[in-house]
Amino acid sequence: MNTYKKKIQMAGPTLTLDPDKSTRSDLYNSLMEGICEIKYTKNGKEEIKSCTLKKVHMEEGKINDWVDYGYEKDILVVWDMNGDEWRGGSWIQIPISRVTFFEQLTGIPR
């Protein structure tokens, strides 16, 4: 069975970070600037999420809901742009050690 996947080309520059060489702060800074694509493994399968921490992309009533997750050193708490497609987005947790690819797609100066 052939599956078709369309390659998306961004109009502006993107920034790819190496998850093995980037700090937690590097990842969070990119998430605060715009939308990022994060690939990570979950239960042995690759997941791809479009995530951000930029408030303009979040549901107004859920902006501060991230505090419900508490702080864990090795976990990214991010707004998944497609998390709950019926409502819009949702907060998710991604273990930093499972991130295999990280690219900032928006919010990069030209």
LOLOVEX-512901 format. One line per 4 residues: number of its first residue (from 1); for each residue z, y, x of N, C-alpha, C, O. Coordinates in steps of 0.1 Angstrom, whole numbers. Layout:
BEGIN
NUM	Z,Y,X,Z,Y,X,Z,Y,X,Z,Y,X | ...
END
This chain:
BEGIN
1	0,-12,8,0,0,0,0,12,9,9,14,17 | -10,21,7,-10,34,15,-3,44,7,-5,46,-5 | 5,52,14,12,63,8,6,76,15,4,76,27 | 4,86,7,-1,99,12,10,109,14,18,111,4
5	11,114,26,21,125,28,14,137,33,6,136,43 | 15,148,27,9,160,30,17,167,41,29,169,40 | 10,170,52,16,178,63,16,192,59,6,198,56 | 28,198,60,30,212,56,29,221,69,36,218,79
9	21,231,69,20,240,80,27,253,76,22,260,67 | 37,257,83,44,270,80,35,282,85,28,281,95 | 36,293,77,28,304,80,33,312,92,25,318,99 | 46,311,94,52,318,106,57,308,116,55,296,115
13	64,314,126,70,305,136,81,296,131,88,300,121 | 83,285,137,95,276,134,103,274,147,97,277,158 | 115,269,146,123,267,157,129,253,156,136,250,147 | 125,244,166,130,231,166,142,230,176,140,234,188
17	153,225,172,164,223,180,166,208,183,164,199,175 | 169,205,196,172,191,200,187,188,195,196,193,201 | 188,179,186,202,176,181,211,171,192,224,172,191 | 206,164,203,214,159,213,219,170,223,229,168,230
21	211,181,224,215,192,233,220,204,226,225,214,233 | 220,205,213,224,217,206,239,215,201,243,204,199 | 246,226,201,259,226,197,260,227,181,250,231,175 | 272,224,176,274,226,162,271,240,158,266,243,147
25	275,250,166,273,264,164,258,267,163,254,275,155 | 250,261,172,235,263,172,229,259,158,221,266,153 | 234,248,153,229,243,141,233,252,129,225,255,121 | 246,256,129,250,265,119,244,278,119,241,284,108
29	241,284,131,234,297,132,220,296,126,216,305,118 | 213,285,128,200,284,122,201,282,107,193,288,100 | 211,275,102,213,273,88,217,286,81,213,289,70 | 224,295,88,228,308,83,216,318,82,215,327,74
33	206,315,91,194,324,91,183,321,81,176,330,76 | 182,308,77,172,304,68,172,290,64,182,283,65 | 161,285,59,160,271,55,156,262,67,147,266,75 | 163,251,68,160,241,79,157,228,73,162,224,63
37	148,221,81,146,207,77,154,198,86,154,199,99 | 162,189,80,171,181,88,168,166,85,167,162,73 | 165,158,95,163,144,93,175,137,99,180,140,110 | 180,127,92,192,119,97,191,105,90,184,103,81
41	199,97,96,200,83,91,212,82,82,222,86,84 | 209,75,71,220,72,61,218,58,56,207,54,50 | 228,49,59,227,35,55,214,28,61,208,20,54 | 211,32,73,200,26,80,186,32,77,176,27,82
45	185,41,67,173,47,63,172,62,67,183,68,67 | 160,67,70,159,81,73,158,89,60,151,86,51 | 166,100,60,167,110,49,161,123,55,164,126,67 | 154,130,47,149,143,51,154,153,40,151,151,28
49	161,164,45,166,174,36,162,188,40,161,191,52 | 159,196,30,157,210,32,170,217,29,174,217,18 | 177,223,39,190,228,38,192,242,43,183,247,50 | 202,249,39,205,262,43,220,265,41,227,258,35
53	224,276,47,237,282,44,235,297,41,244,305,40 | 222,301,39,219,315,35,222,316,20,215,310,12 | 231,325,16,235,326,2,224,330,-8,225,326,-19 | 214,337,-3,203,340,-13,196,328,-19,190,329,-29
57	197,317,-12,191,305,-17,200,296,-25,195,285,-30 | 212,299,-27,222,291,-34,224,296,-48,222,307,-52 | 229,286,-57,233,290,-70,245,299,-69,255,296,-62 | 245,310,-77,255,320,-76,269,314,-78,279,317,-71
61	270,305,-88,283,300,-92,288,289,-82,300,285,-84 | 280,285,-73,284,274,-64,285,278,-49,288,270,-40 | 284,291,-46,284,296,-32,297,292,-25,296,288,-13 | 308,292,-31,321,289,-24,325,275,-26,337,271,-22
65	318,267,-33,322,253,-35,323,244,-23,329,233,-23 | 317,249,-12,317,241,1,332,239,5,335,229,12 | 341,248,2,355,246,6,361,234,1,371,229,6 | 356,228,-10,361,215,-15,360,204,-6,367,194,-7
69	351,205,4,349,194,14,359,193,25,360,183,31 | 365,204,28,374,205,39,367,205,53,355,202,53 | 374,207,63,367,208,76,368,195,84,379,189,85 | 357,190,88,356,178,97,347,182,109,336,187,107
73	352,180,121,345,185,133,331,179,134,322,187,139 | 328,167,130,315,161,132,306,160,120,297,153,119 | 310,169,110,302,169,97,296,183,95,303,193,96 | 283,183,91,277,196,86,278,196,71,274,186,65
77	284,206,66,284,208,51,273,219,48,274,230,53 | 263,215,41,251,223,39,247,224,25,250,214,17 | 239,234,21,233,235,8,220,228,8,211,232,15 | 219,217,1,206,209,-1,198,216,-11,202,216,-23
81	186,221,-7,178,229,-16,173,221,-28,171,227,-39 | 172,208,-27,167,199,-38,178,189,-42,175,179,-48 | 190,192,-39,201,182,-41,203,177,-55,204,165,-57 | 202,186,-65,204,181,-79,192,188,-86,193,199,-91
85	181,181,-86,168,188,-90,169,193,-104,162,202,-108 | 177,187,-113,179,192,-126,185,206,-126,181,214,-135 | 194,209,-117,201,221,-117,196,230,-106,197,243,-107 | 191,225,-95,186,233,-84,190,227,-71,182,221,-64
89	202,230,-66,207,225,-53,221,219,-54,227,220,-65 | 226,215,-43,240,210,-43,245,209,-28,237,209,-19 | 258,209,-26,264,208,-13,264,193,-9,267,184,-17 | 260,191,3,261,177,9,267,178,23,268,188,29
93	271,166,27,277,164,41,267,156,49,263,145,44 | 265,160,61,256,153,70,264,151,84,267,161,90 | 266,138,88,272,136,101,263,141,112,252,136,113 | 268,149,121,261,154,132,255,143,141,244,144,145
97	263,133,143,258,122,151,246,114,146,240,107,153 | 243,116,133,232,109,127,220,117,126,209,113,121 | 220,130,130,209,139,129,199,135,140,202,134,152 | 186,133,136,176,129,145,165,140,147,158,139,157
101	165,150,138,155,160,139,161,172,132,166,171,121 | 159,184,138,164,197,132,154,208,135,151,211,146 | 148,214,124,139,224,126,142,236,116,143,234,104 | 143,248,121,144,260,113,131,264,108,122,267,117
105	129,265,95,116,268,90,114,283,86,103,288,86 | 125,290,82,124,304,78,134,312,85,144,306,91 | 133,325,84,143,334,90,141,336,105,151,341,112 | 130,333,111,127,334,125,119,347,127,108,348,121
109	124,356,136,116,368,139,102,365,145,101,355,153 | 92,372,141,79,370,147,77,376,160,67,375,167
END
